[in-house]
Amino acid sequence: MSGTHITSAPMLELRGVHKRFSDKDVLRGVDLTVAPGQSLVVIGGSGTGKSVTIKCALGLMTPEKGEVFFDGLPANTSKAIAALRRRTGMLFQGGALFDSLTVWENVSFALMYRDGIGRGEAKKRAIETLAKVHLGASAADLRPAELSGGMQKRVALARAIIAKPDLIFFDEPTTGLDPITADAVNNLIVEQVRALGAAAITITHDMASVRKIADEVAMLHEGRIIWRGPVSKLDASGSPHIDQFVHGRAQGPIQPAI
């Protein structure tokens, strides 16, 4: 998605966010912003706190220090966090579909159980949204177990976008997919984020995904953002951490998580 020029105020902003578990400091002052229409990809080694950053942003975890702002307002009360979540979509790692529900029930889950929309209207909207991710109406009454991995990811993407969110989180969206299917999912992510004009934050280890969907890339290392820049600067970042990560080298400033 590179080439997009963003000048708007942030849709989401994390200021000096700290999070610890027992005696381990996971986040040590994370500063992060994403503007409307911007696609930001966060990279970093395993266990560096990428998922914790998302959970703090969504109010699923409370930081020890620091602040989260959504659309310019502090997300520091249950009411503010609920408002943030209503305007946020999420594609979970592995899809996280409900096995006991049909495809259309998965896609329209929030519409029915959060917004109180009736089943008939919810199914209609689900089928319309499935079409946006290139799945036909015939898939609507299937169960997740009847779908391929790529189809499950597309259903999960449909669920993330059905309420037309202003902010979407993608947690390892291509995990477990072959390179061709992963590229197709990346294309859909780019297409749908652009169509919505949404802000997007993606966590991924897949450098093909990074290059396909990012406007900007931020690297999380030892609990802080140590580099951020346009995706076009990845190969000339001047950062030994970025260089090691991009090229997948065991030797370098990032220690392997083994």
C-alpha positions in Angstrom: 0.0 0.0 0.0 3.0 2.2 -0.2 2.7 5.6 -1.8 -0.1 6.8 0.4 0.5 10.2 1.9 -1.1 10.7 5.3 -1.5 14.1 6.9 -4.6 13.5 9.2 -4.5 13.4 13.0 -4.0 10.0 14.5 -6.9 7.5 14.6 -4.9 5.7 17.3 -2.1 6.9 19.5 -0.1 5.1 22.2 2.1 7.4 24.3 4.7 5.9 26.5 2.9 2.7 27.2 4.5 0.3 29.7 3.3 -3.2 30.5 4.9 -5.8 32.7 4.1 -9.4 33.8 5.5 -10.4 37.2 9.2 -9.3 37.0 9.3 -9.0 33.1 8.9 -5.6 31.5 7.3 -6.4 28.1 6.6 -2.9 26.9 8.9 -0.2 28.1 7.5 3.0 26.7 5.8 2.3 23.3 5.0 5.3 21.2 2.9 4.5 18.2 0.5 6.4 16.0 -1.6 5.4 12.9 -3.6 7.9 10.9 -6.9 7.4 9.1 -6.3 5.6 5.8 -2.8 4.6 6.9 -1.5 1.0 6.9 1.2 0.5 9.6 2.9 -2.9 10.0 4.7 -3.7 13.3 7.5 -6.2 13.1 9.8 -7.7 15.7 11.1 -10.9 17.1 8.9 -13.5 18.9 8.0 -12.4 22.4 8.8 -8.7 21.9 5.3 -7.6 22.9 3.6 -7.0 19.6 0.3 -8.8 20.6 0.5 -7.1 24.0 0.7 -3.7 22.3 -2.6 -4.5 20.4 -4.2 -5.7 23.7 -3.3 -2.5 25.4 -4.6 -0.5 22.5 -8.0 -2.3 22.7 -8.3 -2.0 26.5 -7.9 -5.8 26.9 -4.9 -5.1 29.1 -4.3 -2.0 31.3 -0.8 -0.5 31.0 1.2 0.3 34.1 2.1 3.6 32.6 1.2 5.6 29.5 -1.9 6.6 27.6 -4.0 5.4 24.7 -5.9 7.8 22.5 -8.6 6.9 19.9 -9.7 9.5 17.4 -8.1 12.2 19.6 -9.8 11.2 22.9 -8.3 9.3 25.8 -9.4 5.7 25.9 -9.2 5.5 29.7 -12.8 4.7 30.8 -15.0 1.6 30.1 -17.3 3.9 28.0 -14.4 5.2 25.9 -13.0 1.7 25.4 -16.4 0.4 24.4 -16.7 3.2 21.8 -13.2 2.3 20.5 -14.1 -1.3 20.1 -17.4 -0.5 18.3 -15.3 1.3 15.6 -12.6 -1.4 15.4 -12.3 -4.6 13.5 -10.0 -7.5 14.2 -8.6 -10.4 12.2 -7.2 -12.8 14.8 -4.2 -15.1 14.3 -5.6 -18.4 13.0 -8.9 -16.8 12.1 -10.6 -17.7 15.5 -13.9 -18.6 13.9 -16.6 -20.2 16.0 -16.8 -23.9 15.0 -20.4 -24.2 16.1 -21.7 -21.3 13.9 -22.2 -21.1 10.2 -20.0 -18.8 8.1 -22.7 -16.1 7.9 -23.3 -16.3 11.6 -19.5 -15.9 12.2 -19.3 -12.9 9.9 -22.3 -11.1 11.4 -21.7 -12.1 15.0 -21.2 -8.5 16.2 -24.1 -7.2 14.3 -26.5 -9.7 16.0 -25.1 -9.9 19.5 -23.7 -6.4 19.9 -25.9 -4.3 17.7 -29.2 -6.3 18.0 -29.7 -6.7 14.2 -32.2 -9.4 13.3 -31.0 -12.7 11.7 -32.5 -12.0 8.3 -30.8 -8.6 7.9 -27.6 -9.9 9.4 -27.4 -12.8 6.9 -28.1 -10.4 4.0 -25.2 -8.2 5.2 -23.0 -11.2 5.7 -23.5 -12.4 2.2 -22.8 -8.9 0.8 -19.6 -8.8 2.8 -18.5 -12.3 1.8 -18.8 -11.1 -1.8 -16.2 -8.4 -1.0 -13.7 -11.1 -0.1 -14.6 -13.2 -3.1 -16.7 -15.8 -1.5 -20.1 -16.7 -2.9 -23.4 -17.0 -1.1 -23.1 -20.8 -1.3 -20.4 -20.5 1.5 -22.7 -18.7 3.9 -24.3 -21.9 5.3 -21.1 -23.9 5.6 -19.3 -24.5 8.8 -15.7 -23.4 9.3 -14.5 -27.0 9.3 -15.7 -27.3 5.7 -13.5 -24.5 4.5 -9.9 -24.4 3.4 -7.4 -22.4 5.4 -7.5 -19.6 2.8 -11.3 -19.5 2.9 -11.3 -19.4 6.7 -9.0 -16.3 6.5 -11.3 -14.6 4.0 -14.3 -15.3 6.3 -12.3 -13.8 9.2 -11.5 -10.8 7.1 -15.2 -10.4 6.2 -16.1 -10.5 9.9 -13.4 -7.8 10.6 -14.9 -5.4 8.0 -18.6 -6.0 8.1 -19.3 -3.1 10.5 -17.2 -0.7 8.4 -14.7 0.0 11.1 -12.4 3.0 11.3 -9.5 1.0 12.6 -8.6 -2.7 11.8 -6.0 -4.9 13.6 -4.5 -7.8 11.7 -2.7 -10.3 13.9 -0.4 -12.5 11.7 -3.0 -12.6 8.9 -1.1 -15.1 6.7 0.0 -17.6 9.3 -0.4 -21.2 8.0 -1.0 -20.3 4.4 1.0 -21.2 1.4 2.7 -18.3 -0.4 0.1 -18.1 -3.2 -2.9 -18.1 -0.8 -1.1 -15.7 1.5 -0.5 -13.2 -1.4 -4.2 -13.5 -2.3 -5.2 -12.7 1.3 -2.7 -9.8 1.4 -4.3 -8.4 -1.8 -7.8 -8.6 -0.2 -6.5 -6.8 2.9 -5.1 -4.0 0.8 -8.3 -3.8 -1.3 -10.7 -3.7 1.7 -8.7 -1.3 3.9 -8.5 1.1 1.0 -12.2 0.7 0.2 -13.1 1.6 3.9 -10.5 4.3 4.2 -9.7 2.7 7.5 -6.5 2.9 9.6 -4.8 -0.5 9.8 -2.2 -2.0 12.2 -0.8 -5.4 11.2 1.5 -7.7 13.2 3.4 -10.1 11.0 6.7 -12.0 10.6 6.0 -12.4 6.8 8.2 -10.0 4.9 6.1 -10.5 1.7 3.1 -9.3 3.7 5.0 -6.3 5.0 6.0 -5.2 1.5 2.5 -5.8 0.1 0.3 -4.1 2.7 2.4 -1.5 4.6 2.6 2.2 4.1 5.0 2.4 7.0 6.8 -0.1 9.1 7.7 0.1 12.8 10.0 -2.3 14.6 9.4 -3.3 18.2 12.5 -4.4 20.1 13.1 -4.7 23.9 9.8 -3.0 24.6 10.2 0.1 22.5 9.8 1.2 18.9 13.4 1.5 17.7 12.7 2.3 14.0 9.8 3.6 11.9 9.8 4.6 8.3 8.2 4.1 4.9 8.2 0.5 3.6 10.3 1.8 0.7 13.1 2.5 3.1 13.3 -1.1 4.6 16.3 -2.1 2.6 18.2 1.1 3.3 17.0 1.7 6.9 20.5 2.1 8.4 19.3 -0.1 11.3 21.2 -3.3 12.0 18.0 -4.7 13.7 15.9 -4.0 10.6 18.6 -5.5 8.4 18.8 -8.7 10.4 15.1 -9.1 10.6 14.4 -8.4 6.9 17.1 -10.8 5.8 16.3 -13.5 8.4 19.8 -13.8 9.8 20.6 -15.5 13.1 23.6 -13.3 13.7 23.0 -9.7 14.7 21.7 -7.6 17.6 18.4 -9.6 17.9 18.9 -12.8 19.8 17.0 -15.9 18.5 14.1 -16.9 20.7 15.5 -20.4 21.4 
